[in-house]
């Protein structure tokens, strides 16, 4: 008798649990959200002027030095996207006119100018997020700033890929070959980096 009572009680408990597990009127609501990707940007310090040398003697064959750090930020949020930084520049011109006009200012053409990333600076790069460097114009294969046929033909300074988002900061360097006939004076020029 006791066994029959025990089995009957267990069966009643199981039936009660089955009813509680499937309440009447249950339904499901789906939830979604949209994550919008940003863009690819490049930034340099707000005062980007650098002095490559202040005491270079006439007859020097070359001047070289580091520019300011450059940061490339990729917020496109792609599964895998490529990016590159192309570099162009201007001629270097003296402001040392002896007649008060620019007719006798001396110009060092931009074809004499090269941009590159020093090998030791490259090994120190620490990209964040999913950013990876795949190539760079190093000391042995500098990017010449001679006039490109089209903007798309401008030489690449650094390139890579991004999975998701990330950023990288690098310091480009510049070298200028000085013609033997260059006159004394302060030479000014510019370098433009474009990320795409």
LOBA-921141 format. One line per field, with one value per residue: residue in one letter; residue number from 1; x, y, z of N, C-alpha, C, CB in turn. Coordinates in steps of 0.05 Angstrom, whole numbers, plus 32768, in hexadecimal, padded with zeros to 4 digits. Glycine has a CB too. Layout:
<atoms>
residuo: A, ...
num: NUM, ...
n.east: X, ...
n.north: Y, ...
n.up: Z, ...
ca.east: X, ...
ca.north: Y, ...
ca.up: Z, ...
c.east: X, ...
c.north: Y, ...
c.up: Z, ...
cb.east: X, ...
cb.north: Y, ...
cb.up: Z, ...
</atoms>
This chain:
<atoms>
residuo: X, X, X, X, X, X, X, X, X, X, X, X, X, X, X, X, X, X, X, X, X, X, X, X, X, X, X, X, X, X, X, X, X, X, X, X, X, X, X, X, X, X, X, X, X, X, X, X, X, X, X, X, X, X, X, X, X, X, X, X, X, X, X, X, X, X, X, X, X, X, X, X, X, X, X, X, X, X, X, X, X, X, X, X, X, X, X, X, X, X, X, X, X, X, X, X, X, X, X, X, X, X, X, X, X, X, X, X, X, X, X, X, X, X, X, X, X, X, X, X, X, X, X, X, X, X, X, X, X, X, X, X, X, X, X, X, X, X, X, X, X, X, X, X, X, X, X, X, X, X, X, X, X, X, X, X, X, X, X, X, X, X, X, X, X, X, X, X, X, X, X, X, X, X, X, X, X, X, X, X, X, X, X, X, X, X, X, X, X, X, X, X, X, X, X, X
num: 1, 2, 3, 4, 5, 6, 7, 8, 9, 10, 11, 12, 13, 14, 15, 16, 17, 18, 19, 20, 21, 22, 23, 24, 25, 26, 27, 28, 29, 30, 31, 32, 33, 34, 35, 36, 37, 38, 39, 40, 41, 42, 43, 44, 45, 46, 47, 48, 49, 50, 51, 52, 53, 54, 55, 56, 57, 58, 59, 60, 61, 62, 63, 64, 65, 66, 67, 68, 69, 70, 71, 72, 73, 74, 75, 76, 77, 78, 79, 80, 81, 82, 83, 84, 85, 86, 87, 88, 89, 90, 91, 92, 93, 94, 95, 96, 97, 98, 99, 100, 101, 102, 103, 104, 105, 106, 107, 108, 109, 110, 111, 112, 113, 114, 115, 116, 117, 118, 119, 120, 121, 122, 123, 124, 125, 126, 127, 128, 129, 130, 131, 132, 133, 134, 135, 136, 137, 138, 139, 140, 141, 142, 143, 144, 145, 146, 147, 148, 149, 150, 151, 152, 153, 154, 155, 156, 157, 158, 159, 160, 161, 162, 163, 164, 165, 166, 167, 168, 169, 170, 171, 172, 173, 174, 175, 176, 177, 178, 179, 180, 181, 182, 183, 184, 185, 186, 187, 188, 189, 190, 191, 192, 193, 194, 195, 196
n.east: 8011, 8026, 804B, 802B, 8012, 803E, 8050, 8024, 8024, 8055, 804B, 8023, 8041, 8066, 8042, 8031, 8060, 8069, 803F, 804D, 807C, 806D, 804E, 800E, 8003, 8038, 806D, 809F, 80CE, 80F6, 8135, 815B, 8196, 81BB, 81FD, 8223, 8257, 8292, 82C2, 8301, 8339, 836D, 839E, 83C8, 83F5, 83DD, 8400, 8427, 845B, 849F, 84E5, 8517, 854D, 8579, 85AC, 85C6, 85FB, 8610, 861A, 860D, 85F4, 85C3, 8587, 8564, 852E, 84FF, 84B8, 847B, 8455, 8423, 83DF, 83B6, 8373, 8343, 8301, 82DA, 82C4, 82C4, 82C4, 82F5, 8320, 8346, 837B, 83A0, 83D6, 83E6, 8419, 842B, 844B, 846A, 8496, 84D5, 84E3, 850B, 8508, 8529, 8531, 8558, 854A, 8519, 84EF, 84D0, 84EC, 8522, 8523, 8538, 8528, 851D, 850B, 84D0, 84D9, 8509, 84FE, 84EF, 84C4, 84BE, 84BC, 84E0, 8504, 850C, 84E5, 84B8, 84B7, 84A9, 8474, 8432, 83F9, 83B3, 8377, 835A, 8380, 83B3, 83F5, 840B, 842F, 8465, 8488, 84C9, 850C, 852D, 850C, 84F4, 84BD, 84B5, 84A9, 849E, 8477, 843A, 8419, 83E2, 83B7, 83AB, 83D7, 83FE, 8434, 8434, 8439, 842F, 8409, 83D1, 83A4, 8363, 833C, 82FF, 8306, 8339, 837A, 83B7, 83F6, 842B, 846D, 8481, 84BB, 84E6, 850E, 853A, 855B, 8591, 85A0, 85E0, 85E6, 85C6, 85AF, 85BE, 858F, 854E, 8525, 84E4, 84B0, 847B, 8458, 8427, 83FA, 83CD, 8396, 8375
n.north: 7FE8, 8019, 8023, 802C, 805C, 807E, 807E, 8095, 80C8, 80DC, 80DC, 8103, 8131, 8134, 813F, 8171, 818F, 818C, 81AA, 81DD, 81E8, 81F6, 822A, 8246, 8270, 8282, 82A5, 82BC, 82F0, 8310, 8332, 8367, 838B, 83C0, 83C9, 83FC, 8408, 8432, 845D, 8463, 8483, 84B5, 84D3, 8509, 852D, 856D, 8597, 858E, 859A, 858C, 858F, 857C, 8584, 85B4, 85C5, 85B8, 85B0, 85D3, 85AC, 857C, 853C, 8526, 852B, 8513, 84FC, 84EF, 84F5, 850E, 84E2, 84B8, 84A5, 8471, 8461, 842F, 8426, 840A, 83D9, 83A9, 8364, 8354, 8383, 83A9, 83DB, 8417, 8446, 847B, 84A5, 84E8, 8525, 8567, 8593, 85A8, 85E8, 8622, 865C, 8683, 86AF, 86DC, 870A, 871B, 8705, 86C8, 86B3, 86A4, 8680, 8641, 85FF, 85BE, 8586, 855D, 852A, 851D, 850E, 84DF, 84B3, 8489, 8451, 8446, 840B, 83FA, 8418, 8401, 83CD, 83D9, 83E6, 83E1, 83CA, 83D5, 83B0, 8390, 839C, 8395, 839A, 8393, 83A2, 83D1, 840D, 8409, 8419, 8405, 8404, 8438, 8467, 848D, 84D2, 84E9, 8508, 84E7, 84C2, 84C0, 84CF, 849D, 8480, 848E, 8480, 844A, 844F, 8431, 83F6, 83CA, 839C, 8398, 8378, 8380, 83B3, 83E4, 8404, 8426, 8442, 8462, 847A, 84A0, 84AA, 84D9, 84E6, 8510, 851B, 8544, 8571, 857F, 85B4, 85D2, 860C, 8634, 8637, 8636, 8600, 85EE, 85BF, 858F, 8554, 8527, 84F9, 84C6, 849F, 8465
n.up: 8000, 8010, 7FE8, 7FBA, 7FC7, 7FCA, 7F94, 7F7A, 7F8F, 7F7B, 7F44, 7F40, 7F4E, 7F23, 7EF8, 7F07, 7F02, 7ECA, 7EB7, 7ECC, 7EAF, 7E7B, 7E72, 7E63, 7E2B, 7E1F, 7DFE, 7DCD, 7DC8, 7D99, 7D99, 7D7C, 7D66, 7D47, 7D32, 7D20, 7CF3, 7CF3, 7CD7, 7CB2, 7CCA, 7CCE, 7CF6, 7D0B, 7D38, 7D50, 7D46, 7D18, 7D04, 7CF8, 7D04, 7CDC, 7CDC, 7CF8, 7CF1, 7CC1, 7C94, 7C59, 7C1F, 7C35, 7C2A, 7C36, 7C5D, 7C95, 7CBF, 7CF5, 7CEF, 7D0D, 7D39, 7D1C, 7D1B, 7D08, 7D05, 7D04, 7CFF, 7CE4, 7CEC, 7CCF, 7CB9, 7CA3, 7C8C, 7C5E, 7C62, 7C53, 7C54, 7C2E, 7C13, 7C03, 7BEC, 7BEF, 7BCA, 7BE6, 7BFA, 7BFF, 7C2A, 7C21, 7BFF, 7BD9, 7BBF, 7BCE, 7BB4, 7B9C, 7B73, 7B75, 7B9C, 7BB5, 7BA0, 7BB7, 7B99, 7BA3, 7B92, 7BA7, 7BD9, 7C0D, 7C2F, 7C68, 7C96, 7CCE, 7CDC, 7D11, 7D2A, 7D14, 7D29, 7D5C, 7D5A, 7D73, 7D63, 7D72, 7D83, 7D4B, 7D25, 7CF4, 7CDB, 7C99, 7C72, 7C66, 7C55, 7C5B, 7C72, 7C4A, 7C1D, 7C10, 7C0A, 7BD3, 7BC9, 7B98, 7B64, 7B5D, 7B28, 7B2C, 7B65, 7B7B, 7B6F, 7B92, 7BBE, 7BEE, 7C33, 7C62, 7C6F, 7C7B, 7C9D, 7CBB, 7CEC, 7D01, 7D2D, 7D3A, 7D48, 7D36, 7D44, 7D27, 7D16, 7CE3, 7CB9, 7C97, 7C5F, 7C3B, 7C00, 7BF2, 7BC0, 7BA2, 7B93, 7BB4, 7BD6, 7C11, 7C47, 7C66, 7C5C, 7C49, 7C48, 7C3B, 7C53, 7C42, 7C5C, 7C4C, 7C5E, 7C48
ca.east: 8000, 8036, 8057, 8017, 800E, 8056, 8050, 800E, 802D, 806A, 803E, 8016, 8056, 8070, 802E, 8031, 8078, 8065, 802D, 805B, 8091, 8062, 8037, 7FFD, 8007, 8054, 8075, 80BB, 80D4, 8112, 8141, 8171, 81A2, 81CC, 8216, 822C, 8274, 829C, 82D3, 831D, 8343, 838A, 83A2, 83E3, 83F3, 83D2, 8416, 8438, 8474, 84B7, 84FE, 8528, 8568, 857D, 85C8, 85D0, 860E, 8610, 8629, 8602, 85E6, 85A8, 857D, 854F, 8524, 84E4, 84A2, 846B, 8446, 840A, 83CE, 83A0, 835E, 832F, 82E8, 82C7, 82B6, 82C1, 82CF, 8311, 8322, 8362, 837F, 83BB, 83DC, 83F6, 8428, 8433, 8458, 8470, 84B2, 84E0, 84EB, 8517, 84FC, 8541, 8534, 856B, 8540, 84FF, 84DB, 84D5, 84F9, 853B, 8521, 8541, 8514, 8525, 84F2, 84C5, 84E4, 8520, 84F4, 84E6, 84B7, 84C2, 84B9, 84F9, 8500, 8509, 84CB, 84A4, 84B6, 849D, 8458, 8420, 83DD, 839E, 8360, 835F, 8390, 83CC, 8405, 8413, 8446, 846E, 849F, 84DE, 8524, 8537, 84F9, 84E6, 84A8, 84BE, 8492, 849B, 845B, 842E, 8409, 83C7, 83B8, 83AA, 83F2, 8410, 8440, 8429, 844B, 8429, 83F0, 83CA, 8388, 8355, 8325, 82F0, 830F, 8354, 8389, 83D4, 8405, 8446, 847C, 848F, 84D3, 84E9, 852A, 853B, 8575, 8596, 85B1, 85FA, 85E4, 85B3, 85B8, 85B9, 8575, 853B, 8514, 84CB, 849F, 8466, 8452, 840A, 83F3, 83B0, 838E, 835F
ca.north: 8000, 8031, 8027, 8038, 8078, 808D, 8081, 80A7, 80E4, 80E4, 80E1, 811D, 8146, 8136, 814C, 818D, 819B, 818E, 81C1, 81F6, 81EC, 8200, 823B, 824E, 828B, 8289, 82AE, 82C4, 830A, 8312, 834D, 836C, 83A6, 83C6, 83D4, 840B, 840D, 844D, 8461, 8461, 849E, 84B9, 84EC, 8511, 8542, 8586, 85A8, 8579, 85A3, 8581, 859A, 8565, 858C, 85D1, 85CC, 85A8, 85C0, 85D2, 8595, 8564, 852C, 851D, 8531, 8500, 84FD, 84E5, 8507, 8509, 84C9, 84B8, 8490, 8469, 8454, 8422, 8420, 8401, 83C2, 8394, 834A, 8357, 8399, 83B3, 83F8, 841F, 8462, 8484, 84BD, 84FA, 853B, 857E, 859A, 85B8, 8602, 8635, 8676, 8693, 86BF, 86F3, 8721, 8721, 86F6, 86AB, 86AA, 8698, 866B, 8627, 85EA, 85A2, 8579, 8547, 8511, 8518, 8508, 84C4, 84AD, 846D, 844B, 8439, 83EF, 83F7, 8423, 83EE, 83B7, 83E3, 83EB, 83D0, 83D0, 83CC, 83A4, 837D, 83A9, 8387, 83A5, 837E, 83AC, 83EC, 8417, 840A, 8428, 83F9, 8409, 8451, 8471, 84A6, 84E5, 84F5, 850C, 84CF, 84C6, 84C6, 84CB, 8480, 8475, 8497, 8469, 8441, 8450, 841B, 83EA, 83B3, 8392, 839A, 8367, 838F, 83CE, 83E6, 841C, 8422, 845A, 845E, 8493, 84A0, 84BA, 84E7, 84EC, 8522, 851C, 8560, 8575, 858C, 85D1, 85DE, 8624, 8635, 8642, 8624, 85F3, 85E5, 85AF, 8581, 8538, 8521, 84DC, 84C2, 8484, 845B
ca.up: 8000, 8011, 7FCE, 7FA8, 7FCF, 7FC2, 7F77, 7F73, 7F96, 7F68, 7F2A, 7F42, 7F4E, 7F07, 7EE8, 7F0F, 7EF6, 7EAE, 7EB3, 7ED2, 7E9B, 7E62, 7E79, 7E4D, 7E21, 7E1D, 7DE3, 7DCB, 7DBB, 7D8F, 7D9C, 7D69, 7D67, 7D30, 7D39, 7D08, 7CF1, 7CEF, 7CBF, 7CB4, 7CCD, 7CD3, 7D04, 7D14, 7D4C, 7D46, 7D3E, 7D0D, 7CF8, 7D03, 7CF9, 7CD6, 7CE4, 7CFA, 7CED, 7CAB, 7C85, 7C3C, 7C16, 7C40, 7C15, 7C3D, 7C78, 7C9C, 7CDA, 7CFA, 7CF0, 7D25, 7D39, 7D0D, 7D24, 7CF6, 7D14, 7CF3, 7D0E, 7CD1, 7CF6, 7CBA, 7CC0, 7C9C, 7C79, 7C59, 7C64, 7C4C, 7C56, 7C18, 7C1A, 7BEE, 7BF9, 7BDF, 7BC7, 7BFC, 7BEF, 7C12, 7C2D, 7C23, 7BE7, 7BDC, 7BB0, 7BD8, 7BA4, 7B9D, 7B5A, 7B7A, 7BB1, 7BAB, 7BA5, 7BB6, 7B90, 7BB3, 7B89, 7BB8, 7BF4, 7C11, 7C49, 7C70, 7CB3, 7CD8, 7CE3, 7D2E, 7D31, 7D0B, 7D3C, 7D75, 7D56, 7D81, 7D5B, 7D85, 7D77, 7D36, 7D10, 7CEF, 7CC6, 7C86, 7C63, 7C6D, 7C47, 7C6F, 7C6A, 7C31, 7C07, 7C17, 7BF8, 7BC6, 7BC7, 7B7D, 7B5B, 7B52, 7B10, 7B37, 7B82, 7B81, 7B6A, 7BA7, 7BCB, 7C08, 7C4A, 7C74, 7C68, 7C8C, 7C9E, 7CD5, 7CF1, 7D15, 7D31, 7D45, 7D41, 7D37, 7D44, 7D1C, 7D12, 7CC9, 7CB6, 7C7D, 7C57, 7C24, 7BF3, 7BED, 7BA9, 7BA7, 7B8D, 7BC6, 7BE4, 7C2E, 7C4E, 7C74, 7C48, 7C54, 7C37, 7C4A, 7C4D, 7C46, 7C5F, 7C47, 7C64, 7C39
c.east: 8011, 8043, 8044, 8012, 8025, 8056, 803B, 8016, 8042, 805F, 8030, 8029, 8060, 805C, 802D, 8049, 8075, 8053, 803C, 8070, 8086, 804A, 8028, 8003, 8024, 805B, 8092, 80BD, 80F1, 811B, 8159, 817E, 81B5, 81E6, 8221, 824A, 827A, 82AC, 82F0, 8329, 8361, 838D, 83C0, 83E0, 83EA, 83E7, 842B, 8453, 848C, 84CF, 8511, 8545, 856B, 859A, 85D5, 85E3, 860A, 8622, 8620, 85F2, 85C9, 85A1, 8566, 8546, 8508, 84D0, 8492, 845C, 842B, 83F9, 83B8, 838C, 8349, 8317, 82D2, 82B8, 82B2, 82CD, 82ED, 8313, 833F, 8363, 839C, 83BE, 83EF, 8402, 842F, 8441, 845C, 848E, 84BB, 84EC, 84F7, 8506, 8512, 8546, 8546, 8560, 8524, 84E9, 84E2, 84E4, 8514, 853B, 852A, 852D, 8522, 850C, 84EA, 84CF, 84FD, 8518, 84E9, 84DA, 84BA, 84BD, 84D2, 84F3, 84FC, 84EF, 84B4, 84A1, 84A9, 847F, 8447, 8403, 83CA, 8387, 8369, 8370, 83AB, 83DB, 840F, 842B, 844C, 8486, 84B6, 84F7, 852F, 8525, 84E7, 84D2, 84B1, 84A6, 8490, 847E, 844F, 841D, 83EC, 83C9, 83B8, 83C6, 8406, 841B, 8434, 843E, 8448, 840D, 83EA, 83AD, 837D, 833E, 8316, 82F9, 832C, 8361, 83A7, 83E0, 8422, 8453, 848B, 84A8, 84D5, 8507, 8529, 8558, 857A, 85A9, 85CB, 85F8, 85D0, 85BF, 85B1, 859D, 8565, 8527, 84FB, 84BC, 848A, 8463, 8435, 8406, 83D5, 83A9, 8375, 835D
c.north: 8019, 8037, 8034, 8055, 8089, 8092, 8095, 80C4, 80ED, 80EB, 80FC, 8134, 814A, 8144, 8169, 819C, 819F, 81A6, 81DB, 81FC, 81F8, 8211, 8242, 826A, 8294, 8291, 82B8, 82DF, 830A, 832F, 8350, 8387, 83A8, 83D3, 83E1, 8410, 842A, 844F, 845C, 847D, 849E, 84D3, 84F0, 8526, 855C, 859A, 8596, 8581, 8597, 858E, 8583, 856B, 85AA, 85D9, 85BC, 85BA, 85BD, 85BC, 857B, 8556, 8526, 8527, 851D, 8503, 84F3, 84FB, 8502, 84EE, 84CD, 84A0, 848A, 8459, 8448, 8419, 8416, 83E8, 83AB, 837A, 834A, 836D, 83A1, 83D1, 83FE, 843D, 8469, 849F, 84CD, 8512, 8552, 8581, 85A8, 85D1, 8613, 864E, 868B, 86A3, 86D7, 870C, 8729, 8715, 86D8, 86A1, 869D, 8686, 8651, 8611, 85CF, 8593, 8562, 852C, 8509, 8510, 84EC, 84C1, 848F, 846A, 843B, 841D, 83EC, 8403, 8410, 83D7, 83BF, 83E8, 83D7, 83D7, 83C7, 83C0, 8390, 8388, 839A, 8395, 838F, 8388, 83C9, 83F3, 841B, 8418, 841E, 83FE, 8421, 8459, 848C, 84B9, 84F3, 84F6, 84F2, 84D5, 84CD, 84C3, 84AD, 8473, 847E, 847F, 8463, 8441, 8438, 8410, 83D2, 83AB, 8397, 8387, 8374, 83AC, 83CE, 8400, 8415, 843E, 8454, 8479, 8491, 84B0, 84C5, 84EA, 84FC, 8522, 8539, 8563, 8584, 85AA, 85DF, 85F7, 8623, 8641, 862E, 861A, 85E9, 85D4, 85A0, 8565, 8534, 8503, 84D9, 84A4, 847D, 843D
c.up: 8000, 7FF6, 7FBB, 7FAE, 7FC6, 7FA4, 7F6E, 7F79, 7F83, 7F4D, 7F2B, 7F42, 7F31, 7EF5, 7EEE, 7F02, 7ED8, 7EA7, 7EB7, 7EBD, 7E81, 7E68, 7E60, 7E45, 7E1F, 7E00, 7DE4, 7DBD, 7DB2, 7D93, 7D88, 7D6F, 7D4F, 7D3A, 7D20, 7D09, 7CEC, 7CD5, 7CC5, 7CB6, 7CD3, 7CE1, 7D0B, 7D29, 7D40, 7D3D, 7D31, 7D01, 7D07, 7CF6, 7CF5, 7CDE, 7CE5, 7CF5, 7CD7, 7C9A, 7C67, 7C33, 7C22, 7C2B, 7C1C, 7C59, 7C7D, 7CB9, 7CDC, 7CFA, 7D0A, 7D23, 7D2A, 7D17, 7D0F, 7D07, 7D01, 7D04, 7CFB, 7CDA, 7CE2, 7CC4, 7CBA, 7C86, 7C76, 7C5C, 7C5B, 7C50, 7C3F, 7C1F, 7C01, 7BFC, 7BE6, 7BDC, 7BE1, 7BF0, 7C05, 7C14, 7C2C, 7C09, 7BEC, 7BCE, 7BBA, 7BC8, 7BA7, 7B85, 7B5F, 7B92, 7BA5, 7BB3, 7BA3, 7BB0, 7BA2, 7BAB, 7B99, 7BD4, 7BF7, 7C2D, 7C4F, 7C8D, 7CBB, 7CE2, 7D02, 7D38, 7D2A, 7D1F, 7D57, 7D72, 7D65, 7D78, 7D70, 7D75, 7D61, 7D1F, 7D0D, 7CD8, 7CB3, 7C75, 7C6B, 7C5C, 7C5C, 7C63, 7C4F, 7C19, 7C0D, 7C02, 7BED, 7BC2, 7BAC, 7B75, 7B50, 7B39, 7B18, 7B55, 7B8A, 7B7E, 7B7F, 7BB6, 7BE7, 7C1D, 7C5C, 7C6C, 7C7A, 7C89, 7CBA, 7CD6, 7D08, 7D17, 7D3C, 7D3E, 7D43, 7D35, 7D3B, 7D18, 7CF7, 7CCA, 7C9A, 7C77, 7C3D, 7C19, 7BEA, 7BD5, 7BB0, 7BA4, 7B9F, 7BD4, 7C02, 7C33, 7C5D, 7C5F, 7C56, 7C3F, 7C48, 7C41, 7C54, 7C47, 7C5C, 7C4C, 7C53, 7C3B
cb.east: 7FED, 804B, 8061, 7FFC, 8009, 806F, 804B, 7FF5, 8038, 807F, 802A, 8005, 806D, 8076, 8012, 8032, 8091, 8058, 8014, 8069, 809F, 805A, 8041, 7FDF, 7FF8, 8067, 8062, 80CC, 80CD, 8113, 814B, 8167, 81B2, 81BE, 822A, 821D, 8280, 82AC, 82D0, 832A, 8334, 839A, 8392, 83F5, 840E, 83C1, 8421, 8428, 8476, 84B8, 850B, 8526, 857D, 8575, 85D7, 85B9, 862B, 8619, 8646, 85F0, 85F5, 85A5, 8573, 8559, 8526, 84E4, 848F, 8457, 8441, 840F, 83C0, 83AB, 8350, 833C, 82DE, 82D4, 829B, 82CF, 82C0, 831D, 8311, 836C, 837A, 83C2, 83E9, 83E6, 8441, 841B, 8472, 8464, 84B7, 84F6, 84D2, 8534, 84EB, 855A, 8518, 8586, 853E, 84FB, 84DB, 84BB, 84FC, 8551, 8504, 855D, 84FE, 8533, 84F5, 84A7, 84EB, 8532, 84DF, 84FD, 8499, 84DE, 849F, 8506, 8517, 8520, 84C6, 84AA, 84D2, 84AB, 8451, 8423, 83D7, 8394, 834D, 8345, 8395, 83C7, 841D, 83FC, 8441, 8474, 8499, 84E6, 853A, 853C, 84E8, 84FA, 848D, 84CC, 8494, 84AC, 8459, 841D, 8409, 83B1, 83A0, 8396, 83FC, 8402, 845E, 841C, 8448, 842A, 83EF, 83D1, 8386, 834B, 832E, 82F2, 82FD, 8365, 8382, 83DD, 8405, 8445, 8491, 847C, 84EC, 84DA, 853B, 8532, 8577, 85A3, 85A2, 8610, 85DC, 85A8, 85AD, 85CE, 8566, 852C, 8523, 84B9, 84B0, 844B, 8466, 83F9, 83FD, 83A8, 8387, 8361
cb.north: 8000, 802E, 800D, 8029, 807A, 807E, 8066, 80A1, 80E4, 80CD, 80CB, 811E, 813E, 811A, 813F, 8190, 818A, 8175, 81BF, 81F4, 81D2, 81E8, 8254, 824B, 829E, 8272, 82C5, 82AF, 8322, 830A, 8351, 836B, 83AA, 83D7, 83BF, 8425, 83FC, 8458, 847D, 8451, 84AC, 84B8, 84ED, 851B, 8546, 8593, 85B9, 856B, 85C2, 8562, 85B0, 855E, 8580, 85DB, 85C7, 859D, 85B7, 85EE, 8599, 856A, 8513, 84FE, 854F, 84E3, 8519, 84D7, 8504, 8520, 84BF, 84B5, 8498, 8457, 8468, 8409, 8438, 83FC, 83CA, 839D, 8333, 833C, 83B1, 83AA, 8402, 8417, 8469, 8486, 84B6, 8504, 8533, 8598, 85AC, 85A8, 8610, 863C, 8679, 8682, 86C9, 86EC, 871A, 873F, 86FF, 869C, 86C2, 86AD, 8669, 8621, 85EB, 8598, 856F, 8548, 8512, 8531, 851D, 84B0, 84B5, 8463, 843A, 844A, 83DD, 8406, 843E, 83E3, 83AB, 83FC, 83EB, 83D2, 83C2, 83E5, 83B9, 8373, 83C6, 8369, 83B5, 8377, 83AB, 83EF, 8432, 83EE, 8425, 83DC, 83EF, 8467, 8473, 84A1, 84F9, 84E5, 8522, 84C1, 84AD, 84B4, 84D8, 8472, 847D, 84AB, 846C, 8425, 846A, 8423, 83E1, 83B8, 8374, 83B7, 8349, 8381, 83DE, 83CF, 8433, 8410, 8468, 844E, 8498, 84AA, 84A9, 8502, 84D2, 853F, 8508, 856E, 8584, 8581, 85D5, 85CA, 863D, 8645, 864B, 8632, 85DC, 85FC, 859A, 8590, 8525, 852E, 84D0, 84CA, 8481, 8463
cb.up: 8018, 8027, 7FC2, 7FAA, 7FEE, 7FCA, 7F69, 7F82, 7FB3, 7F65, 7F23, 7F5C, 7F61, 7EFC, 7EED, 7F2D, 7EFB, 7EA2, 7EC5, 7EED, 7E96, 7E4F, 7E87, 7E55, 7E32, 7E26, 7DD8, 7DBC, 7DCE, 7D71, 7DB9, 7D4C, 7D82, 7D1B, 7D44, 7D06, 7CDB, 7D07, 7CB5, 7C9B, 7CE4, 7CB8, 7D1E, 7CFC, 7D5A, 7D5B, 7D56, 7CF8, 7CF9, 7D00, 7D0D, 7CB9, 7CD0, 7D15, 7D07, 7C9A, 7C8C, 7C2F, 7C1D, 7C59, 7C10, 7C3C, 7C7B, 7C97, 7CE4, 7D15, 7CD7, 7D29, 7D55, 7CEE, 7D3F, 7CDE, 7D28, 7CE5, 7D1E, 7CB6, 7D01, 7CA0, 7CB0, 7C92, 7C83, 7C3D, 7C81, 7C2F, 7C72, 7BFD, 7C2A, 7BDC, 7C05, 7BEC, 7BAE, 7C0C, 7BE2, 7C0B, 7C46, 7C28, 7BDC, 7BD1, 7B93, 7BD8, 7B86, 7BA0, 7B47, 7B7D, 7BBD, 7BB5, 7B90, 7BD2, 7B73, 7BB4, 7B6B, 7BB9, 7BFC, 7C0E, 7C49, 7C68, 7CB9, 7CEE, 7CDA, 7D3C, 7D23, 7CEF, 7D41, 7D7E, 7D38, 7DA0, 7D40, 7D95, 7D6B, 7D2B, 7D16, 7CE8, 7CD1, 7C74, 7C44, 7C8B, 7C38, 7C78, 7C7F, 7C34, 7C02, 7C1C, 7C07, 7BAC, 7BDD, 7B68, 7B46, 7B67, 7AFE, 7B2B, 7B8F, 7B6F, 7B4F, 7BBB, 7BCF, 7C05, 7C59, 7C92, 7C4B, 7CA8, 7C95, 7CD9, 7CF9, 7D31, 7D44, 7D3C, 7D54, 7D1F, 7D60, 7D02, 7D29, 7CB3, 7CBD, 7C7D, 7C53, 7C2B, 7BDB, 7C06, 7B93, 7B95, 7B71, 7BDA, 7BD7, 7C3D, 7C35, 7C8B, 7C3A, 7C5C, 7C27, 7C48, 7C5E, 7C30, 7C7A, 7C2A, 7C81, 7C1B
</atoms>
